[in-house]
Amino acid sequence: MNPKKIKYEKNELLHVPVLEEEILKYAPPFTEKILDCTLGGGGHSHALLTRFDQARLLATDRDPFALESAQMKLGKFLPRLDLQHARFSSLKEILSSKQWRFDYIIADIGVSSFQLDQSERGFSFTQDGPLDMRMDPNSNGSTAQDWVNNANPAELTEIFRKYGEERFAPKIAHEIVKKRKILKFHSTVQFANFVASLIPRKFQKKGFHPATLVFQALRIAVNDELLELKALLNTTVDYLKNEGRLALISFHSLEDRMIKHKFQEWENPCTCPPNFPLCICGLTPIGKRVFTRPISPSLEEIKKNPRSRSAKLRIFQRI
Ligand SMILES: C[S@@+](CC[C@H](N)C(=O)[O-])C[C@H]1O[C@@H](n2cnc3c(N)ncnc32)[C@H](O)[C@@H]1O
């Protein structure tokens, strides 16, 4: 895809950062090195570079358009900023070559508003575009169109059920396979209308497109989001300084659960049976959760930015 086809407003891709106040509030007080693994529209990076005016920031994203746009938005910080194209599963290569340790590592996992709103990216069910959904459109990974036109019914059912918690998953999968024998799916609106026609009216919620869960599920599959998150968790913790913090914002219950369990495991890795008087496994905590419960956006924030409503922030601190 040609970057020029993407519409810029005031030369920047627009995305309202979620939980920005909290991301600033829980940053370690003497932060010098920051890693933002989801640069997106550059909102969190901008806020952190402003707050910590001597800090250096490495920012990565798998979306090449995000990096291009952030160069404009963050232009005045360029001497303190390093932008790199990377997905979570390729972060290790970058981090091991840099040999930095960070005071603060953040990731705001999900899609940005500009990805959702640009019809060319294929995430939108209201503005027609190619059924793509790859966060990196230059990658050679499968698109949503490849999935719906080729996956077997069991695979489609599993995706819609597991990643979308869609109650009509088997029916939708079956009807997709039947329909594609006559007509291939190629556009977002064509596919969204087809899915909507399969959801009984009484189960359709006001203000919620009936294809929302199926679109979410396909997006997670296309971008391999859960494996990516696993790689993010396994990599970043090794690059925190002592007392350094890892702050993760997620928007999906499966992702929040993965983060919660990993943080619990890091805090209490001992595998000895509870009735053992002494620990013999030798596994010791590598840090502690800053809060046991996740932080959610305030009602005021949700009112201003409804896309923030399902965000959950969890923070872990190394010892
Ligand atoms: C919600 S946006 C981040 C917004 C950003 N915090 C801001 O304030 O503007 C999420 C970003 O994460 C990126 N992303 C999602 N999964 C990724 C992955 N596995 N590797 C790298 N970037 C990823 C997306 O491309 C998107 O730009």
The ligand as an SDF file (V2000), in Angstrom:
LIG
                    3D

 27 29  0  0  0  0  0  0  0  0999 V2000
   -3.7390    1.5930   20.5970 C   0  0  0  0  0  0  0  0  0  0  0  0
   -2.4430    1.9490   19.4660 S   0  0  0  0  0  0  0  0  0  0  0  0
   -1.2350    2.7690   20.4200 C   0  0  0  0  0  0  0  0  0  0  0  0
   -1.5280    4.2160   20.5880 C   0  0  0  0  0  0  0  0  0  0  0  0
   -0.4230    4.9810   21.2720 C   0  0  0  0  0  0  0  0  0  0  0  0
   -0.1980    4.5330   22.6310 N   0  0  0  0  0  0  0  0  0  0  0  0
   -0.7350    6.4900   21.2790 C   0  0  0  0  0  0  0  0  0  0  0  0
   -0.7680    7.0770   22.3690 O   0  0  0  0  0  0  0  0  0  0  0  0
   -0.9370    7.0580   20.2210 O   0  0  0  0  0  0  0  0  0  0  0  0
   -1.7540    0.3890   19.2760 C   0  0  0  0  0  0  0  0  0  0  0  0
   -0.5650    0.3320   18.3390 C   0  0  0  0  0  0  0  0  0  0  0  0
    0.0960   -0.8950   18.6210 O   0  0  0  0  0  0  0  0  0  0  0  0
    0.5610   -1.4290   17.4360 C   0  0  0  0  0  0  0  0  0  0  0  0
    0.6970   -2.8640   17.6410 N   0  0  0  0  0  0  0  0  0  0  0  0
   -0.2890   -3.7400   17.9320 C   0  0  0  0  0  0  0  0  0  0  0  0
    0.2210   -4.9820   18.0210 N   0  0  0  0  0  0  0  0  0  0  0  0
    1.5510   -4.8620   17.8160 C   0  0  0  0  0  0  0  0  0  0  0  0
    2.6340   -5.7970   17.7890 C   0  0  0  0  0  0  0  0  0  0  0  0
    2.4340   -7.1030   17.9730 N   0  0  0  0  0  0  0  0  0  0  0  0
    3.8760   -5.3430   17.5620 N   0  0  0  0  0  0  0  0  0  0  0  0
    4.0970   -4.0070   17.3720 C   0  0  0  0  0  0  0  0  0  0  0  0
    3.1200   -3.0830   17.3460 N   0  0  0  0  0  0  0  0  0  0  0  0
    1.8610   -3.5140   17.5810 C   0  0  0  0  0  0  0  0  0  0  0  0
   -0.4810   -1.0630   16.3920 C   0  0  0  0  0  0  0  0  0  0  0  0
    0.0720   -1.0700   15.1040 O   0  0  0  0  0  0  0  0  0  0  0  0
   -0.9120    0.3110   16.8600 C   0  0  0  0  0  0  0  0  0  0  0  0
   -0.2210    1.3310   16.1880 O   0  0  0  0  0  0  0  0  0  0  0  0
  1  2  1  0
  2  3  1  0
  2 10  1  0
  3  4  1  0
  4  5  1  0
  5  6  1  0
  5  7  1  0
  7  8  2  0
  7  9  1  0
 10 11  1  0
 11 12  1  0
 11 26  1  0
 12 13  1  0
 13 14  1  0
 13 24  1  0
 14 15  1  0
 14 23  1  0
 15 16  2  0
 16 17  1  0
 17 18  1  0
 17 23  2  0
 18 19  1  0
 18 20  2  0
 20 21  1  0
 21 22  2  0
 22 23  1  0
 24 25  1  0
 24 26  1  0
 26 27  1  0
M  CHG  2   2   1   9  -1
M  END
$$$$
